[in-house]
Amino acid sequence: MDSSHDTVTPPPHSYIAAYLWYRHAFGADAMVHVGRHGTLEWLPGKQVGQSGDDSAEVLLGDLPNAYYYIQDGGGEAIQAKRRSAAVLVSHLTPLIARAGWPDKLAKLDEAIEQQEAAAESSPALAEQYRLQALAQIRALGLDRQLGLDPGAPWEQVEAVIHRFLHKVEAEPVPLGIHTLGELPPLDAQRQALATVLESAFDASQARLIGKDALSRWAGALAEGREMASAADTPLPPALAEKVKAAASNARAWLANLRESPRRELDGLVTVLSGRYLPTAPLGDPVRTPQGLPTGRNLHAFDGALIPTPAAWQLGKQLAAQTLARYREETGKTPEQVSMVLWYGETERHQGAMESEALYLMGVEPVWNARGVVEDVRLIADAALGRPRVNVLFTISGIYRDGFGDKVALLDKAARLAAAAGDNAISRHDREAQATLLAAGVEPQLAARLARARVFAAKPGNYSIGVQQMVEQSKDVPQAGEQPDALARQYLRYMNFAFSSEGWGETAPQALASHLKSNQAVLFSRASTLYGALDNDDTYQYAGGLNMATRVVSGQAPRFWLHNLRRAGEEQTVDARTWLATELNARNWNPRWIEGMQRSGYAGAREMFKEIEHLYGFQATSPEQMSGSFWQNTYDVYVADKNGLDMDRFFAQNNPHARQGILARLLEVDRQGSYRFTPAERADMARRYVESVNRDGLSCSANSCGNPVLMQYIAGLGQRARLPTDALREFSERLATAMPGREPAAVSGRAAVADLPRASAPAPAARAPAPQPAPAPRPASERVTGQLLESRVIKLAAPAPLTGLAPREALWTAALMLLLVGAGAGGEWWRGRGRRRPASR
């Protein structure tokens, strides 16, 4: 429901009727929502401190709101508390395991290891291993995925590939989708335990212990056996003691995990019984083991403590990484970078990104004795020892609402830095002001907006408009449409400045004036559960900022993600490498796919969604994409190169998910973002037509919302010589599903005759098979209810107002309308007062 994120459009009548029926007709004593996430908490109204006039309050009334929510729900979980008075009953995330290596990646790593081992003792053999490794790199498409020249010196190629392989192997992977009240399988518990054990050690300690030992220990704990103490190599005494402590913590973690399913079900009963539900912190079970057992009321970290002293130290390290990488790639120090800040991410890393921004600007936080951040102060030029960097912030709607004090802190920091002399911040103020003045903005407003550094959607709005256009493939303009429409959409939605001088001010080109000199986009991922492709917000916010910068400035900025998942191993990764890592570790990895297959319908839906989100990066950040991303996706999900019986899985569990995947791949081909071979194209068209005819049209945004694609598929079907009756049925189904919007080439029953002709005549249509007589319907159970009938009621023409002059008649009519409106309003107010208890 897109209008749920719209501050102007009220909920539709059907939506309102459902909630009012629950309360007044059904007589519900409580509401139970199942996340993540619903729509009630996103409806129009105040961002915080809602009153009786706000949509969620009007609809919910005084009903208690019990809300099942994933334990790593981040800012969206807190949104449900703030804007729908929810008691959050936490449930487990999928268990997290190491990605491991698919066979082909394991063989490549083995070839590289053998080349290194033979380099001195047998150069000729090492050369053979090198050639073998290069051939595998090309066959796997890793050179294209990583933008790597395979003809570069072997030392460079080997370093990049070897590092990438080990990153893929260690990547956290969710094992399917959690089922409420059910304990994950024993094997999943064992794999997750190994991840928990490993998280207790730094990278060097984990290597010394060895993956095999960690796996054995996890297996023993999962099966209730004593954990053998032997590691792969003898351990120093201090590390051996640390292993004992880790084992004790892992036992407690497992006990809490196994208690969670019962607690999830009991937690709902507790809320509905009107009893107190104990609390638990937000976070995934690896980084935040205190969140186990689930079935408790989720709460966030104390925002007044952000950034913490530890986050400040980490932020300075991230700033050093950003500056070093930019110098390495360009030979210069950046003048301006931009950041995407989310509530949930900041809650996880406790202000590391904000700290990085402060340090880049040459400002530091000030804490009081209780650890509360009270202020910021300037770092002197001599102490800083480098130029100050201008930082622009784009924030989510939840961050705007929940971290207003952080917005004020960052705004003050930018003003302090600008006042410190001639530097990148003060120069940018002048340049942005000149741009706004040239655009016709009033001088005082231009000055205020030029000094602003924090931008978001307008107050009360939580959508930025990018997702809807991407899902309908409107990122590629059709004939007569405006170029760069997607970037314009982003700039239109995110054009509101938040500062000490104005909260939510806007003017044409306000954000664009700041992006003209933007040189890098920075984002973070701190959750072991979530990546870049399991949500649409990453490509909307980070990808959207990247896209808008490219359109405004004329060149693509650096696009980097800070990987903050594992303490002590924080890294800055370019978006292309991040996507390649995530795709190899998750979406193309048999371990991830098998976990999703065990989740049935929901697992198939997740596969489809993540491919849709991959397309989001194609739309917003094409320079970070590789054609091999799409080729491998076809190979895995259509050609089934892993041998996971994908056809049967989709057919039995969710054929529309496969249909959606095919539609997206064909849209990529239609646009020319990546061109499949003619045989692959024909194969996908055949599968799509057969699926629509057999399972019905899924009517996603990219099918019913994209008639140009449907026309393209119909043309492919004709050229592939699909049976005429199949194409005719396909045409009829499109016409039924898309009345008035079906593409010209497939509209109507005679559409097949209008399709582009193949070079050879199509085979004759097959005679339809005789249809068996329909089986008699079983007697239906008698039901009661109301029969809705469509009636046309003719209203009598209103009697003319006689005896009155036109002016008098007009005033009389206005008075009558006013009286009727006042009566209706008074009745609504009295009814509303009856519904709201005095204690609220």
N, C-alpha and C positions, 0 to 999 in steps of 0.2 A: 504494500500500500504506500505509494510514493508520497501521497498527500500527508501522511503521518509526520513527515519531516518538514512540513510547510507551515510557516507561521501565519499565513494569510488564509489558506483554504481550511475551513472547518471540516470535521469528520463528516463523511456522507451519512445520509439518513439511516441506511441499513446498519452502519456501525453503531450509531447512537441507539438505534432500536434494540440491538442485541443486548447492550449493557442495561438498558432500562427494562428490558424483558427479564433479564436475570434477576433484577432487584424487585420489580413490582409485580410481575406475573408468576415467575417461577418461585420467587420468595427466597432467594439464596441467602444464606447466613454468612458466607465468605466467598471470595474469589480465589481461584488457584490458576496462576499463569505458569507456563512452562517455557523457560528461555533456552537459549539466548538467540534473539531477544524478541520481545513483543512490540506493540505499537503504542500502547496506552501512554507509556512514559515519554513519548516523543511528540505528543499532540500539542497544538498551540496553547500558549499560556506562559506564565513567568518561568524563568529558568530555575529558580530556587524559591523557597518560601511560598509555595502555592496557596492560593485562597479559594474560596468557593466559586469564583467566577472562572477559574481555569478548567480547561477541558477535562483533564484526568480527574479532578475533584468532583466536577459535576456528574461525570459518568459513574465513578466508583462510589460516590456518596460516603457513607460511614462503614462500608463493608471492609473487613480485614482482607489484606491482599497477601496471600502466601505465594511465593515465587521461587520455583526451582531454577537454580542458576549454576553454571559451570564454575568451579572453584577458582579458575584463572580468568574470571570475567572482566577484570580491569574496570575502566571508567564506566562502561555500559552497565555494570552491576550497580554501581553507586548512583547512576542516573535513575535506575528503577526505584531506589530508596528515596531519592530526592523528589522525584516527580510523580510517583504513584504510591508512596508510603508503603513500599514492599518490605516484608520480612523475607530475606533471602535464605532459602534452604539450599545449601551447597550440594553439588554432586560431583563425582569424580571426573577428571579429564580422562581421555584415553591414556593408558600407561605409555611411558616414554622409554625407548630403547635406542641403542646405537644403530645407525643405518646399516653398517657392515658393507661388504662389497658384493655386488652382483658378479657372476662368474667372469664376465669379460673384463671388468675393471680389476678383478683379482689377478687375472692372467697378465694384464698390462703391468701391474705393480710388481709381479713376480719377474717379468722380463727386465724391468728397470733395476730391480735388486740384483739380478744375475749379471747384468751389464756392469754394475758397480763392483761386484765381487771379482769379476774376471778382468777388470781394467788393467791391473798390473801384472797378474800372473799369465794371462793369455789375451793379448790385445786383439788377435784375430777373432777369437771367440766373443770377446766383448763387442767387436764391431758387428757381429751377426746378431747379438742380442739388441744392439742399438737399432739396427735396421728393422728387426722384428717389432721393437717397441714403437718405432715411427709408423710402421704399417698399421699397427693396432690403434694408434692415436688418430690416424686419418680415417680408419674404418669406423671408429666410434664417433667421429666428428668432433673430438675434443679440441682440435686446432680451431675449428670454426666457432665452437661454443665459447672459447676463451679469447678469441681474437688473436691467436698465436700463429706466428710464421714458422711452419715446420722446417723451413730451410735455414732458420737461425742457428747459431752455434749450439751444439748438443747440450752444453752445460746450462744454457739459458732455458732451453726447452725442457730438459730433465728437471730443473729446479721448479719450474712452474707446474708441470704435470704431477710430479711427485708430491708437492705440497697440496695440490688440488685433490689428488686421490685420497690422501690421508684426512683431508678435511671432510670429504664425502663420507668416508668410512666412520668418522666420529660424530657425524651430524645426528642430532636427536630426531627420532622419528616416532610419531604417534602410531600405536598399534590398534587401528580400527577406530570405532566410535563407542563410547560408553553407553551401556543400557542401564537405565535407572534401576537400582536395587539388585543388580547382578554383579557378582565377583568376576573379574576377568579370568581367563584360563590360566592354569598353573604355569604353562610355558611363558605366557606374557608376564606373569609375576616374576619369574626367574630373570627374564631379560631386563625388566624394569629395576629389579634389585641390583643387577650388575651396574646399571647406570647410576643408581643411588650410591653404591659403594665407591664407584670411580669418582663421583663428585666430591668425595671427602678428601681427595688428594690433589696436589697440583700436577701439572703435566709430567714433570720429570719423575715424581714419585709413582704416578700411574704406570709410566713406561717401565720403571724398575720392577714393579709388582708383576706386570704383564696381564694382557687381556685374558689369557687362558685361566690364570689363577683367579681373577675377578669373576669369571664365568663359573668356575667350579665352586667358589665360595657362595655365589648367589644361588646356585642349584642346591647346595647343601642347606642353606637357610630356608629356601622355599619348601623343601621337602621335610623340614624339621630335624635335620641331622646336624651333628656338630661340624663346625666349619674347620676343615683341615688348614693348618697354619702354613703349609709350604707354599711359597711363591715360586715364580719361574726362576728366580735367583735369590740367594740369601739376602735378607734384609738387615739394614742397620738397626740397632736396638731401638732408637727413637722412632723409626718408621714402624717397627714391629708393634710398639705400644699404640701407635696411631691406628694400626690395622685392628687391634682389639677394640678400641673405642668406636671405630667405624662399624665393626660387626655388631656391637651392642646397639648402636643407633639404627642400623639396618633391621635388626630384629624388632625394635619398637616401631619402625616405619611399617614393616610388614604386618604387625599386629593391628596397627591403626588402619591400614589399607583394608584388611579383611573384616574389620568392624564396620567399614563405611557403608556397604550396601544396606545393612539393617538400619543404620543410623539415618540414611537418606529417607527411607520409608517412615521410620518413627518420627523424624523431624517434622514431616508434614502433619502427622497426627498431633504432635505437640502444639504446633501453631493453631490448628483448627480446634484444639481443646482450650485455647486461650491461656496456655502456659508459657513460661519463659523458655526461649530457645538459646542455648549457649552460643557464644560467638566464635569466629575463626577468621584469620587474616586471608585476604585475597592472595592468590599466587598458585603457580603450578606445583605439583607434589615433589618435584626434584629440588627446585630452588627454594620452596617454602614448605618444608615438611610439617611445619606447625599447623598447616591447613588440614591435616589428617587427624582424626577421621572426619569425613564429610558429614552432611546432614546438620550443619550448624549455620548460624546467621553470619553472613560475610560482612567484613568491615575493611576499610582501607587504612593505609599508613597515615600517621598524623602529618598532614600537609604543612603545618607550621614549622616542622623540623627540616623541610626541604629547601635548599640542598643540605644534606648532612655533611659533616667534616670529611667522612670517607668518600662521599660522592664528589666533593670538591677536589680531593686528590686525584680521583679517577678522571674527573673532567679535565684537569690540567694535562694528564697523560693523553687524553683523546685530542686535546688541542695541539699537543706536540705532534701526534700522529698526523693530524690533518695538515699542519704546516709542512711537516717533512715530506709527506706524500705530494703535496702540491708543488713544492720546490723540486722534488725529484722528477716530476712529469713536465714542469714548465720552466724550471730554472728561476722562478720568481716567488715572492711572497704574495699571497692573495690579498686583494684590497677588500673584497666583500664575499661572504658566504651566506647561505640561508639555511634555516633549520625547520624541520617539521616536528612539532611537539604534540604529543597525545597525553591525555590524563593517565591512561593505563600504563603507558611506557614510563612516564615520570614516577608513577607510584612504584613501579618495579625497580628502576635504577636509582630512585630517591634523589633525583636532581643532577645526575651526571652530565646530561646534555646541557642543562641550564648552566652548570658549572663550566663546561667547555666554552659556552658562549661568553660568559662573564670574563673568563681568562683571555679569550681572544680579543675582547674589547679592552682588556687591561683594567678590570674591576674585580674586587673580591667581596665575598659575603661577610657580614658581621653577625656573630651569634651572641646571645646573652648567656647567662650562667646555666639556664635550663636547656640550652641547645636550640632555642628558637631563633630563626633568622629574623633579625630586626632591621637590618639596613644593608647597604652596599657602600664601599668606599673605593676611591681611585688608587690604583697602583702607580707609583711614580714612574716616569719614563726610564729613569736610570735603573730602577729595580726590575722593570719589565724586560728591558734589554732587547727589544724588537719593536717594529711598528705595530700600532693597534690595528685591528681588523674590524671592519664594519659587519655587523650581523643582523640579518633580517629574519623575522620569525613568522611562520604561518602555523596556526594552532587549530585544533579541533574545537567543535562547539562545546564538548564536555570540558575540555581544558579551560576554555573561556569562562564557563560557569563555575567550575569547581576550584580553579586556581587563579582567581582574579588577583590575589596578592602576588603571585609569581609574575603575572602580566605587569603589575605595577613595578615590581623589582627589576625586571628586564628593561622596562621603559626608562626607569631612573638611571640604570647602568649606562644605557646608550646616551643619555643626556649628559651624564658626568664625563663620559669619554669624549663627547663632542666638544665639551667646554675645556678640554685639556690642551687646546692648541690646534695648530694646523695638522690634521691627521685624516685618515680615511673616513672617519665618521663625520667630522665637520665638513669635509669636502663633499661628501655624499649629500648632506643636508642642503647645501647650496645648489648642487646639480639637480636634485629632485625638485626643489622649489622652482627652479628655472623651467623645468619640464612642465610642471603643473601650471605655471603662469602662462606659458606658451599655449597650453591647451585651453586657456580661458577661465581657469579657476580663480575665484576671488582671492586677492593677495593674502588676507589673514588666514583663510582656510588652507591655502597652498602652503603657507609657512608651518601651520600645525601638522598637516599631513606629511610634509617633508621630514619633520622631526620624529614622526611616529615610526616605530619599528615592528609592532606586533599587529598582524592582520588575521582576520577570521571571517566566517560568515556573519551576517547581521545578527544582532541579539535575538535569541529565541529560535534561530534557524540551525538545523543540524545536517542539512544536505548541502553538497557543493555542486550538484548537477552533472557531474562527470559520468557517474555510473550509468544513468539512464541513457545517455547518448552512446556510450560504449556498447552497452548490451544490445542496442538496436543498430550497431555498426554505423552510427552517424558520424564517427570520427573521420570517415572518408566522404567528402562532399560529393553529392550527385550533381548532375547537370543543373546549373542555375543556382546552386547553393553557395553560400559564402565560404571561402577557404578559411582555415584555422578556426572553424566554428567551435571546436572542442576547447581550444585555448581561450577563446573569447568567453565561453561559458564559465570556465574556471575563474577568469579574471572578474567576471560579473558577480559571481557568488562570493568570492574571497576578498572583495574590494573594500572591506570595512576595517578602519583603523581603531585600535584600542590603546589609549594612552592617558596620561594624567590631564591632558587638555581636552579630551573628548572620548566618549565610550561608544564606539560603533559609528564614527563619522565616515562619510564616503564622498567621493567626487569622481568624475570620469578620470581614468588613468591614475588613480591614487596608488594602487599596487604596482601597476606597470612602470610608473616612474622609478620605483625602487628596484625593479628587476632588470633594468637596462644594464646595470653593471654587476649583476650577480654572476659569480664565477664557480660556485659549487653548491650542490644540494646535499644536506646531511640529514640522515634519519637513523633510528636505532631499532634494534630488536633485542629485548632482554628476556623474553619468554622461551623456555625450551619447547613449549607446545606450538606456538604460532610462528609462522614464517612470513614470506612475502606473497604467497599464492593462495593461502587458505582464507583470505579475506579480500574484499574489494577496496578497503580503505587505503591500503598501501599504494596501489596504483593511482587512486584518486588524489590523495594528498601529496605523497612524495613524487609520484609520476606526473601528477598535474602541475606541481611547482616546476619540475624539470621542463615540461612541455611549455609552460607559460614563459619561462625564462628564454627558451630557445626561440619562441616566436617574437618576443619583445626585443631581445638583444641581437638576434640573427645568428646565434651560435649556441650549441648545446653546452651546458655547464658540466663540470664533473658531477657525477651522481654516485655518492658513497653511502654505505650503511655501516654503522658501528655495531659489530657483533659483541653484545654484552652478556651472552648466555652463561659463560663460564668465568668465574673470578680468576684473575691472574692471566687470562688468555684473551683479553679484549683485543679485537682487531678491527681495522678499517678496510672494508671490502667494496670494490666497485660493484654497481648494480648488476652488470653482466655476469660477473663471477658468482655473485650471490644467487642469481637465478639458475645458473648452470649447476651450482652445488645443490641447490634445493631440488631441482628436477631430477638429478641423478640419485640423490639420497632418498627422495620420497616418490615423486610422481611416476618415475620410470623404474623404480626399485621393486622387485617382486615381493620383498618383505612388506612394504607399505601397501602394495596392491592387494596382497592376500589378506592383510588386516582389514582393508575396506571391503573385500569380498565377504568376509565373515559378518560384516555389518549389514549385508543385504541391500535393501532399497536405499537406506541412508548412505551407505558406502558408495553406491553407484552415483548418487546425487553429489556426493563430495568430489568424486572424480570429475564430474561435469563442471562443477563450480570452479574448481581450481584451473581447469583449462580455459574457462571464461575469464578468469582473472589474469591468466597468462596473456590473453588477448588484450587485456587492459594495458599491459606494458607495451604491447605492440602498438596500441593506439597512442599512448602518451610518451613512450620512450623508445622509438624504433631503433635508435642508435645503440641501445643496450641489448637488442635482440639478435639472435642468430637464426638463420633459416633452419639449421639443424634442430632447433628447439621444436619446430613444427614437424619436421620429418620424423624425429624420434617419437613424438606424440602419436603420429599416425602408425608408426611401426609397432608401438606398444598397445594402443587401444583399438586399432582397427585390424592391422595385420597380425596382431598377437604374437610378436616375436619372442616373448617370454614363455609361450606355451601354457598360459594360465586359463585357457578355455573362456576367453572374454565374450565370445558370441553367446554361449550358453548362459554365462553369468548375467549379462544385461537382459537377455530374453526372459529369464526367469524372475529377475528381481526388479528391473527398472528399464524397460526398453526405451522410454522417453529420454533417459539420461544419455544413452548411446546416440539417440537421434540428435540430441543437442550437441554432442561432441562432433558428429558428422557435419552438422550445419555450420559449426564454428570453423572447422578445418576447410570446408568448401568456401566459406566467406573469405578466409585468408587467401585461398587460391584465386577467388574471383577478383579480389583487390589487387593481386599481384605482390602482396607482401612476401609470399613464398609460393612458388609454383611447383606443384606436385607433377609427377610424370603423367602422361595421358592415361596409362593403365590404372594408376592410383586414383586419378580423378574419376574415371569411369566406374571404378570399384566403389568409391564413396557415393557417387550419384545413385548407383544401383541399390546399394544398401539403404540409402535414405528413402528412395521411392518405395522400396519393399516395406520398410518400417512404417512409413506413413499409411500405406494401404493396409497393413496388417494390424498396427497398433493405434492408428489414429494420429493426427497431427498434434505434437506437443504444445504448439502455439506459444513458444517462448518469444522473448523480445526480438531474437534474431531470426525467427521464422515468420510468424504472423506480423511481427513488427518490421519485417524486411522483405517486402514483396520483390525487390530487385534480385535478392538471392534466390527466391523461389523460382523466378523466371530463369535464372542462370542454371539451376539444378534441372529444371524441365528441359532446357536446351541440351545439357549434358546427357540426360537420359535419352533424348532423341538421337544424338550423335553416337551414343553407345549402343543404339539399336535395341533398346529395351522393348519388350512386347507392347504393342499398341494399346491393348486393353489395360495393361498396367499403367501406362502413361495417362490414359483416359480417366482411370479411377483416381489417380493422383491429382489430376486436374480438377475433378469433381470435388474431391476432399478439400482442396485449397479453396475452391469457390464457396464451399459450405462454411469453412472456418474463417474466411476472410471476406465476407460480403462487402462489396464495394471497394475492396482494397486489393483483391487478387491481381497479380501481374497480368498485363495484357496478353502475354504469350501463352498463359495457361488459363485464361478466364473462359468460362462457359463449357458446355459439354463437347463442343467441337474444337476444343483447344488444341488437340493433338495435330490437327491438320495445319494449324498455324505455327507449329514449332519449327525451328531451323532444321533443314533437311540434312541428313548425313550424305556422304558421297555415294553410298550405295543404298538401294531401296531397303526399307526396314522389312523384316519378315512379316508374313501375314499374321494377323491376330489369331491367337488360339481360341477355339470354341470354349466358352465357359463350361466348367464342369457342372453336371447336374447337382442341384442343391437338395439335400434331404428335407423332408417336411419338418417344420419346426416341432419340437417336442411340446406337449401340452404344458402350460404353465401350472405350477402347483397352486393350490388355493391360497390366496393371500390372507394373512392375518387381518382381522377387521381392525381398523384404526379409527380414531375420532379426531376431529379437528375442524378447521374452517375451510370451506371451499372458496377459493379466490376466483372471481369472475371478472372479465373485462367488460365494462359497460360504458357507453357514451351517453352522458347526461346533458341534455340541452338546457342551458340556462335562459330564463326569460330576459329579454332586454330590460335594462333598468329604466324605471319611469323617469321622464324628464322632470327637472326641477322647474316648475312653473311659477310664475309670479315673482321671480327674482331676476335681478339684473345679472349679467354675466359675472361681474366682479363679486356680487353678493353670493351667487351660486358657488363660485370657486371657494370663497371663505367658508361657506357652510359645509361643503364637501370636506375641506381640510379639517374643520372642527370635528366632524363625524369620525374621520379616520383617526384623529388624535385621541378621541374618547375611547374608540375601540382598542387602539394600541395600548392606552394606559390601563384599561381593564385587563387585557391579556397579560401585560407586563406585571401588574399587581398580583394576578392569579399565579403566574410563574414564580414570583418572589415568595408568595406565601407557601406554595408547594415546596419550593427549595428550602425554606426555613423549616418546614415539617420534616424534611429528610435529613437535616443536619443536626446532630445532637449539640446541646449547649456546651458540652465539654470540649468540643473540637476547636 
